[in-house]
Structure formats: C-alpha cells, structure tokens
Amino acid sequence: MLYFHQPVMHPLYTRLTATLIALAVLPSAASTFHSSENRVNYGESCTLTWTSAANEAYIVGVGKVEGSGSVQVAPAVPTDYVLVVNTGRGIEYTTLHIDVMGLKGNEDYPDQDKFQPGLRDVKKASYADFLSVVTTTLQNTLAYHVRGAYLPPDHFILIYTNWIVQQKLTLPTDKGIRRRQVAYAVHVNEPVKGVIAFDVRALVQYQRMGESTWRDDQDPQVNRMAEQILQEILLK
C-alpha cells in the first residue's frame, strides 16, 4: 500500500504567506476632501484640506496641487471644488460645494449645456498637468474667470469661462458689427496610455454699431476662429 504524506508548512512560512495575501488585497487608502466651512459670506475665505496616496492632484477652481495639503479659497459665487486624483488604479473625483452669502452681483457665464463639441485634439500629458495648463491658459493668458464641472460617473472634466471681448474676432469684412465676445469650454477626457483627448468649444456673440445688446453669432467661420485661438495655445 502506498502512503502519501501531506507536506507540513513551517508556522513562520504560513504567517508570512497570510500577511502577503492580505497586503495584496488591501485597497489603497481613499482620498479625503474637506472644507473648514460649507458656507461663507461674500469676501470671506475658507480652508480646503485633502489627503491622497498620490504625489500630485488637481482641484477644479484652484489648480494643480500636492497630493495632500490645504489651501485657502474665497469664492465669489457658490462654487463646486472638485479634487481629481490619479490613484494608479483609476481617477478619483471628490466634490465639495461652498455656498456664498451676500453676493455682490453675479458674473455672466453661459449655460454650460450650450457649448457644443468643437476642435478636437490630443496631447501627451498627465491629467493634473493638462488640467492645470487649461486653467492657467484661460486665467493668466486670456484673462478669463474659470469654473469647472464634473458629474459622476463621467470620465472627463469640463472647464468653462465667463464672457470676454475678443478683439481678434473683429474682422475687416464685418459690416455693422462693433465687437465680439467669446466664452470658452474645454472638455478634457481622462488619459488613455498617457494621452489625453480634449476638445475646445466656443460661444461667440456680437454687438451691432450703436447697440448694447449682445446677439449670438451664427457664423461658423467666426466660431472656428475663436476655437483655434485657444487650441493653438494649448498645443504649444
């Protein structure tokens, strides 16, 4: 008769194996995002604090930040701040809404749903880096005020602006048009293998000579020119 012996595991080997298995299935710590206040008076500030396992992150309404930290903000209007973190297993989005009391008027932003897909392109970059490029380009280069929008379970951020007069869109061929203003939105998709797909969207309005009323510009050539102005800067 043949006898088969069950191998005997050393107790230390057994404990080490159990520990390694536990570590393998242990999820990474979730990001946290908090505000010192959920409601502030106009002109007052609050402190946003966040933690994550990443080295860098991006906050819609703030910009690129360290993976963990804090920052003071003074929103002029009710604002959604969105923490965007690449965990290595995927992109995490965490939203904080801050109400503002005693508003001193509201800036003129178009309805974000009015923006239609525009000039599409791709760029190799990290998500946080490119979101930061979009924000700083709009704020610092083109002097816009910027908002951001994210709705779960979307896999993109929409960064959009208020209206600003754009002198480059006043054309020699215009007849009876005094000036044009533009609002932008940039739809930024999550990266795929390090490549980000995005599209630049523009809404254009014009004023006629002797009028103060702004009218939607239906000229597709003018709209494309407006999109190209921003696209060229983002691709540099």
C-alpha positions as CSV (number, residue, x, y, z in Angstrom):
1,M,0.0,0.0,0.0
2,L,1.3,3.5,-0.9
3,Y,1.2,6.3,1.6
4,F,1.1,10.0,0.6
5,H,2.3,12.5,3.2
6,Q,0.8,15.9,3.4
7,P,3.7,18.5,3.4
8,V,4.0,20.3,6.7
9,M,4.2,24.0,6.4
10,H,6.5,25.9,8.8
11,P,4.5,28.2,11.1
12,L,6.6,31.2,10.0
13,Y,6.0,30.5,6.3
14,T,2.3,30.2,7.0
15,R,2.2,33.6,8.8
16,L,4.2,35.3,6.1
17,T,2.0,33.9,3.3
18,A,-1.1,35.1,5.0
19,T,0.4,38.5,5.5
20,L,1.4,38.9,1.9
21,I,-2.1,37.8,0.7
22,A,-3.7,40.3,3.0
23,L,-1.4,43.1,1.7
24,A,-2.2,42.1,-1.9
25,V,-5.9,42.5,-1.5
26,L,-5.8,45.5,0.9
27,P,-7.2,48.5,-1.0
28,S,-5.2,51.8,-1.1
29,A,-6.4,54.5,1.3
30,A,-9.3,56.6,-0.2
31,S,-8.7,60.3,-0.8
32,T,-10.3,62.7,1.6
33,F,-11.5,66.3,0.9
34,H,-12.9,68.7,3.5
35,S,-13.6,72.4,3.9
36,S,-13.4,74.3,7.2
37,E,-16.8,75.9,6.2
38,N,-19.6,74.9,3.8
39,R,-21.0,78.4,3.7
40,V,-19.1,81.7,3.7
41,N,-20.1,85.4,3.4
42,Y,-19.0,87.2,0.3
43,G,-15.4,88.3,0.6
44,E,-14.6,85.7,3.3
45,S,-12.4,82.6,2.9
46,C,-12.4,79.0,4.0
47,T,-9.7,76.3,4.0
48,L,-9.8,73.3,1.8
49,T,-7.9,70.2,3.1
50,W,-7.2,67.0,1.3
51,T,-5.2,63.8,1.6
52,S,-4.4,61.1,-1.0
53,A,-1.8,58.5,-1.8
54,A,-0.7,60.3,-5.0
55,N,2.2,62.7,-5.4
56,E,0.1,65.3,-7.2
57,A,-3.6,66.2,-7.7
58,Y,-5.7,68.9,-9.3
59,I,-8.6,70.9,-7.7
60,V,-11.1,72.4,-10.1
61,G,-11.2,76.1,-9.1
62,V,-7.7,76.0,-7.6
63,G,-5.3,74.3,-10.0
64,K,-2.5,71.7,-9.6
65,V,-1.6,70.9,-6.0
66,E,0.4,68.4,-4.0
67,G,-1.1,65.0,-3.4
68,S,-2.0,66.1,0.2
69,G,-2.3,69.6,1.6
70,S,-4.5,72.6,2.3
71,V,-5.3,75.9,0.6
72,Q,-7.4,79.0,1.4
73,V,-10.1,80.0,-1.1
74,A,-12.5,82.9,-1.2
75,P,-15.2,82.0,-3.7
76,A,-17.2,85.0,-5.1
77,V,-20.1,82.8,-6.1
78,P,-21.4,79.4,-5.0
79,T,-18.7,77.0,-6.2
80,D,-18.1,73.3,-6.7
81,Y,-14.4,72.4,-5.9
82,V,-13.5,69.0,-7.4
83,L,-10.4,67.1,-6.2
84,V,-9.0,65.0,-9.0
85,V,-6.5,62.3,-8.0
86,N,-4.9,59.5,-10.1
87,T,-4.6,56.6,-7.7
88,G,-2.8,54.4,-10.2
89,R,-6.0,52.2,-10.3
90,G,-8.1,54.9,-11.8
91,I,-9.1,58.6,-11.4
92,E,-11.0,59.6,-8.3
93,Y,-13.2,62.7,-8.1
94,T,-14.4,64.2,-4.9
95,T,-16.6,67.3,-4.9
96,L,-17.2,70.0,-2.2
97,H,-19.8,72.7,-2.6
98,I,-19.3,76.0,-0.9
99,D,-22.3,78.4,-0.7
100,V,-21.7,82.2,-0.7
101,M,-24.0,84.5,1.2
102,G,-24.5,88.2,0.5
103,L,-23.4,88.1,-3.2
104,K,-22.4,91.4,-4.8
105,G,-23.9,90.5,-8.2
106,N,-23.0,87.5,-10.4
107,E,-20.7,87.2,-13.3
108,D,-22.1,86.5,-16.7
109,Y,-21.4,82.8,-17.5
110,P,-23.2,81.0,-20.3
111,D,-25.2,77.8,-19.6
112,Q,-22.6,75.1,-19.8
113,D,-25.0,72.9,-21.8
114,K,-24.9,75.4,-24.7
115,F,-21.4,74.5,-25.5
116,Q,-21.2,72.1,-28.5
117,P,-18.3,69.8,-29.4
118,G,-15.6,71.8,-31.2
119,L,-12.0,71.4,-32.3
120,R,-10.7,68.0,-31.1
121,D,-7.1,67.2,-30.5
122,V,-4.8,65.1,-28.3
123,K,-1.8,65.8,-26.1
124,K,0.5,63.5,-24.1
125,A,0.5,64.7,-20.5
126,S,-0.6,63.7,-17.0
127,Y,-4.2,64.5,-16.2
128,A,-3.3,67.0,-13.4
129,D,-0.7,68.7,-15.7
130,F,-3.0,69.2,-18.6
131,L,-5.9,70.4,-16.5
132,S,-3.5,72.9,-14.9
133,V,-2.4,74.1,-18.4
134,V,-6.0,74.6,-19.5
135,T,-6.8,76.6,-16.3
136,T,-3.7,78.8,-16.3
137,T,-4.1,79.5,-20.1
138,L,-7.6,80.7,-19.6
139,Q,-6.9,82.6,-16.4
140,N,-3.4,84.1,-17.0
141,T,-3.0,84.2,-20.7
142,L,-6.6,85.1,-21.8
143,A,-7.7,86.8,-18.5
144,Y,-10.9,84.7,-18.1
145,H,-12.5,83.7,-14.8
146,V,-12.9,79.9,-14.8
147,R,-15.3,77.3,-13.4
148,G,-15.2,73.5,-13.6
149,A,-17.9,70.9,-13.8
150,Y,-17.9,67.2,-13.1
151,L,-20.8,64.8,-12.8
152,P,-20.3,61.2,-11.7
153,P,-19.8,58.7,-13.4
154,D,-18.3,60.9,-16.2
155,H,-14.7,60.3,-17.1
156,F,-14.0,63.9,-18.0
157,I,-13.8,67.5,-16.6
158,L,-15.5,70.4,-18.3
159,I,-13.6,73.7,-17.7
160,Y,-15.6,76.8,-18.8
161,T,-15.4,80.6,-18.7
162,N,-17.3,83.8,-18.5
163,W,-17.7,86.2,-21.5
164,I,-14.8,88.4,-22.6
165,V,-14.5,90.7,-25.6
166,Q,-12.0,89.3,-28.2
167,Q,-10.5,91.9,-30.5
168,K,-9.0,89.3,-32.8
169,L,-12.5,88.4,-33.9
170,T,-13.3,91.9,-35.2
171,L,-12.8,91.3,-38.9
172,P,-12.1,93.8,-41.8
173,T,-15.1,92.2,-43.7
174,D,-17.6,92.9,-40.9
175,K,-20.4,95.2,-41.7
176,G,-22.2,97.0,-38.9
177,I,-20.6,94.8,-36.2
178,R,-18.9,96.8,-33.4
179,R,-17.2,94.0,-31.4
180,R,-17.5,90.3,-30.4
181,Q,-17.2,88.5,-27.1
182,V,-16.3,84.8,-26.5
183,A,-16.9,82.3,-23.8
184,Y,-14.9,79.0,-23.8
185,A,-15.3,75.5,-22.6
186,V,-12.6,72.7,-22.7
187,H,-13.8,69.1,-22.5
188,V,-10.8,67.1,-21.1
189,N,-11.1,63.3,-21.1
190,E,-9.2,61.1,-18.7
191,P,-5.8,60.0,-20.2
192,V,-5.5,56.7,-22.0
193,K,-2.0,55.3,-22.0
194,G,-0.7,58.8,-21.2
195,V,-2.6,60.5,-24.0
196,I,-5.4,63.0,-23.3
197,A,-8.2,63.7,-25.8
198,F,-9.8,67.1,-25.5
199,D,-11.9,69.5,-27.5
200,V,-12.1,73.2,-27.4
201,R,-15.6,74.8,-27.6
202,A,-16.5,78.4,-28.1
203,L,-19.6,80.5,-27.9
204,V,-19.5,83.8,-29.8
205,Q,-21.7,86.9,-29.5
206,Y,-21.6,90.3,-31.3
207,Q,-22.8,93.8,-30.8
208,R,-24.0,96.0,-33.7
209,M,-22.9,99.6,-34.1
210,G,-24.9,101.8,-31.8
211,E,-26.3,98.9,-29.8
212,S,-25.6,97.4,-26.4
213,T,-27.4,94.1,-26.9
214,W,-25.3,91.0,-27.4
215,R,-26.6,88.6,-30.1
216,D,-25.5,85.0,-30.8
217,D,-23.1,84.8,-33.7
218,Q,-24.2,82.2,-36.2
219,D,-21.2,82.4,-38.5
220,P,-19.4,79.0,-38.2
221,Q,-16.2,80.6,-39.6
222,V,-16.0,83.1,-36.7
223,N,-16.7,80.3,-34.2
224,R,-13.9,78.2,-35.6
225,M,-11.5,81.1,-35.4
226,A,-12.4,81.5,-31.8
227,E,-11.7,77.8,-31.1
228,Q,-8.4,78.0,-33.0
229,I,-7.1,80.9,-30.8
230,L,-7.3,78.7,-27.7
231,Q,-6.3,75.4,-29.3
232,E,-3.0,76.8,-30.6
233,I,-2.1,78.0,-27.2
234,L,-2.9,74.6,-25.5
235,L,-0.8,72.7,-28.1
236,K,2.4,74.7,-27.5
